[in-house]
């Protein structure tokens, strides 16, 4: 008996460092590093962070410990990192769920054998016939999963109740266990369930089809306008990172993301890697935040 899910697309890993205010260290690293993830183990961010952490460990010659700090719409982990010393030993890995979406809210879909929903059109028809009777789960309030779901509802003109979870893994478990009806998640989270035959994906949110699900249409293809939504990931450090440490970490991460063996590992889990250096990080964040504010205001998304 299969469940189905709408999926979002986790698409970009980069490195962002803080302003270079502190004096450079003579030796780095001298001890183990922490890579803090704002979600529980098992979700897309956790999977990618563990790959990056393992590769950083190899290149830097020191242990990289993954620390999961879920809760607060990713703010608990982000605040912990922001309060840390800017010495390169505490790093943060997350996505737009941390960097643009919270700021926007401040001041395959499941079916049983007898479920008539077999595609997006029938889901929309059912939702229109039963406004506010169907639920659409996400892996947290003001996360990329939540925003993607609201964008879909707005484009389709349907009313569904948002059902937030504290992470991708618990939401996926409830989807498979048939405790929830419809769920939005990443390709990374959904791909193993597709291979196991436990879920069916109806559509993806990205502007083009993902090579990992080539037979699954995009929502834009199906006529739902204004939907080209992707989740990206970034490694960041506290403000004040010394220039030498920033440069060393940037070079290591760029090498990791462009490594054929790492690309193969990312591809296996359903992640499409690509490295980007931001000359205008604040501008890029500001642009996406403004776009997400429009969705938040329209959908009434508010921070926890």
C-alpha positions in Angstrom: 0.0 0.0 0.0 1.7 3.2 -1.2 1.8 6.7 0.2 2.6 9.7 -2.1 4.3 13.0 -1.6 4.8 16.3 -3.3 8.5 17.0 -3.2 10.8 20.0 -3.1 14.2 20.0 -4.5 17.4 20.4 -2.4 19.8 21.9 -4.8 22.9 23.9 -3.8 25.7 23.8 -1.3 27.9 26.7 -0.7 30.1 28.4 1.9 29.4 31.7 3.6 31.8 33.1 6.1 31.5 36.1 8.5 33.2 39.4 8.2 37.0 39.1 8.7 37.6 41.1 11.9 39.6 38.7 14.1 43.4 38.2 13.7 44.4 35.2 11.7 45.4 32.0 13.5 48.9 30.6 12.9 47.6 27.0 12.8 44.1 25.8 11.9 42.6 23.5 12.9 44.2 22.4 16.1 41.2 20.5 17.5 37.9 19.0 16.4 35.2 21.0 14.7 31.4 21.0 15.3 29.0 21.1 12.4 25.6 22.0 13.8 22.4 21.0 12.0 19.0 22.5 13.0 17.0 19.3 12.2 16.8 15.8 13.7 18.9 13.0 12.2 17.7 11.4 9.0 16.4 14.5 7.1 17.9 16.0 4.0 20.0 18.6 5.8 21.4 15.9 8.1 22.3 13.6 5.3 24.1 16.3 3.3 25.8 17.7 6.5 27.2 14.2 7.3 28.7 13.8 3.9 30.3 17.3 4.1 31.5 16.7 7.6 33.2 13.4 6.7 34.9 15.0 3.8 36.0 18.1 5.8 37.4 15.7 8.4 39.6 14.0 5.8 40.9 17.3 4.3 41.5 19.1 7.6 42.9 16.2 9.5 40.6 16.7 12.6 37.3 15.2 13.6 34.1 17.0 12.5 31.3 16.2 14.9 27.7 16.5 13.6 25.5 18.0 16.3 21.7 17.9 15.7 19.9 20.8 17.3 16.3 20.7 16.1 13.5 23.1 17.2 12.4 26.7 17.0 12.1 26.7 13.3 15.9 26.2 13.1 16.5 29.3 15.4 17.8 27.3 18.4 20.7 26.0 16.4 21.3 29.3 14.6 21.5 31.2 17.8 23.9 28.7 19.3 26.3 29.1 16.4 25.9 32.9 16.4 27.0 33.0 20.1 30.0 30.8 19.4 33.6 32.1 19.0 34.4 33.0 15.5 37.4 30.7 15.3 36.3 28.2 12.7 35.5 25.4 15.1 31.8 25.8 15.2 30.0 25.7 11.8 26.4 25.7 10.8 24.7 23.8 8.0 21.2 24.5 6.9 19.1 25.8 4.0 16.7 28.6 3.1 14.7 27.2 6.1 17.2 29.1 8.2 18.6 31.9 6.1 15.6 33.5 4.3 12.3 31.9 5.4 12.3 32.8 9.1 13.0 36.4 8.2 10.0 36.3 5.9 7.6 35.6 8.7 8.9 38.0 11.4 7.0 41.4 12.8 4.7 11.9 -4.9 1.0 13.2 -2.1 -0.3 10.2 0.0 -3.0 7.8 -1.0 -4.4 4.4 -0.1 -5.6 1.7 -2.5 -9.1 3.2 -2.4 -8.0 6.8 -2.4 -9.1 8.5 -5.6 -6.1 10.8 -5.6 -3.7 9.5 -8.2 -2.3 12.8 -9.5 -2.1 16.5 -8.7 -5.3 17.3 -10.6 -7.3 14.9 -8.6 -5.7 16.2 -5.4 -6.7 19.7 -6.3 -10.2 18.6 -7.1 -10.6 16.8 -3.8 -9.2 19.8 -1.9 -11.6 22.2 -3.7 -14.5 19.9 -2.9 -13.5 19.8 0.8 -11.9 23.1 1.7 -10.0 23.0 5.0 -10.8 19.3 5.4 -7.5 18.0 4.0 -4.1 18.4 5.8 -0.7 19.1 4.1 2.2 18.2 6.3 5.6 20.0 6.4 8.8 19.4 8.4 8.4 22.5 10.4 6.8 26.0 10.7 8.5 28.5 8.3 10.7 25.9 6.8 11.2 25.4 3.0 8.7 22.5 3.2 6.0 24.8 4.7 6.6 27.6 2.2 6.5 25.2 -0.7 3.2 23.8 0.5 1.7 27.3 0.8 2.9 28.2 -2.6 1.2 25.2 -4.1 -2.0 25.9 -2.3 -2.0 29.5 -3.5 -1.3 28.6 -7.1 -3.9 25.8 -7.1 -6.5 27.9 -5.3 -7.1 25.3 -2.6 -7.5 25.5 1.2 -5.7 22.8 3.2 -4.7 22.7 6.8 -1.0 23.0 7.5 0.3 20.2 9.7 3.9 21.0 10.9 6.3 18.4 12.2 9.7 18.8 14.0 11.7 17.5 11.2 11.5 15.5 8.0 12.1 12.0 9.5 9.1 12.1 11.9 6.8 13.5 9.1 7.9 10.8 6.7 7.4 8.1 9.3 3.8 9.2 9.8 3.2 9.4 6.1 4.4 5.9 5.6 2.3 4.8 8.6 -0.8 6.5 7.1 -1.2 8.8 10.0 -1.1 11.9 7.7 -2.6 12.5 4.3 -0.4 14.7 2.2 3.2 15.8 2.7 5.8 18.1 1.1 9.4 16.9 1.5 12.8 16.9 -0.3 14.0 14.5 -3.0 16.6 13.2 -0.5 13.9 12.2 2.0 11.5 10.7 -0.6 13.9 8.9 -2.9 14.6 5.9 -0.5 10.9 5.5 0.0 10.2 5.4 -3.7 12.9 2.8 -4.1 11.3 0.8 -1.3 7.9 1.1 -3.0 6.3 2.9 0.0 5.6 6.3 -1.6 4.6 7.7 -4.9 5.5 11.3 -5.9 3.0 13.4 -7.8 5.0 16.4 -8.7 8.2 18.4 -7.9 8.4 22.1 -7.1 11.6 23.0 -9.1 11.4 24.8 -12.4 12.7 21.8 -14.3 12.4 18.0 -13.7 15.0 16.5 -11.4 17.2 13.8 -12.9 16.5 11.7 -9.8 12.8 11.5 -10.7 12.8 12.0 -14.4 9.2 10.7 -14.9 7.7 13.0 -12.3 6.3 16.3 -13.7 6.9 19.7 -12.3 4.0 21.7 -10.9 4.7 24.3 -13.6 4.3 21.7 -16.3 0.9 20.9 -14.9 -0.2 24.4 -15.2 0.4 25.8 -11.7 2.0 29.1 -12.4 4.6 30.9 -10.3 6.2 27.7 -8.9 9.9 27.3 -9.2 11.0 26.5 -5.7 14.2 24.9 -4.6 15.9 24.3 -1.3 19.6 25.1 -1.1 22.1 24.5 1.6 24.9 26.6 3.0 27.8 26.2 5.5 28.3 29.3 7.6 30.4 30.4 10.5 30.0 33.1 13.2 30.8 36.7 12.2 34.4 37.7 12.7 36.0 34.6 11.2 39.7 35.2 10.5 40.6 35.5 6.8 43.0 32.6 6.8 40.4 30.3 8.3 37.7 31.5 6.0 39.9 30.9 3.0 40.9 27.5 4.1 37.4 26.4 4.8 36.1 27.8 1.5 38.8 26.0 -0.5 38.1 22.7 1.3 34.3 23.0 0.8 34.7 23.9 -2.9 37.0 20.9 -3.4 34.5 18.7 -1.6 31.5 19.7 -3.6 33.3 19.4 -6.9 34.9 16.1 -6.1 33.7 13.3 -8.4 33.4 10.8 -5.5 31.3 13.3 -3.5 29.2 14.1 -6.5 28.5 10.4 -6.8 27.5 10.1 -3.2 25.2 13.2 -3.4 23.7 11.8 -6.6 23.0 8.5 -4.8 20.9 10.2 -2.1 19.1 12.5 -4.6 21.1 15.8 -4.1 22.2 17.8 -7.0 25.5 19.5 -5.9 27.0 22.8 -7.0 29.3 25.3 -5.3 28.8 29.0 -5.3 30.8 31.8 -3.9 28.6 34.8 -3.0 30.2 38.2 -3.6 26.9 39.7 -2.4 25.5 37.3 0.3 23.4 40.0 1.9 21.9 40.9 -1.5 21.1 37.3 -2.4 19.5 36.7 1.0 17.6 40.0 0.8 16.1 39.2 -2.6 14.8 35.8 -1.6 13.5 37.0 1.7 11.4 39.7 0.0 9.9 37.0 -2.3 9.2 34.7 0.7 7.6 37.6 2.6 5.0 37.8 -0.1 4.1 34.2 0.3 4.1 34.5 4.1 1.8 37.5 4.1 -0.6 35.8 1.7 -0.7 32.5 3.6 -0.5 34.0 7.1 2.7 32.1 8.0 4.0 33.3 11.3 7.0 32.3 13.4 6.6 29.8 16.3 
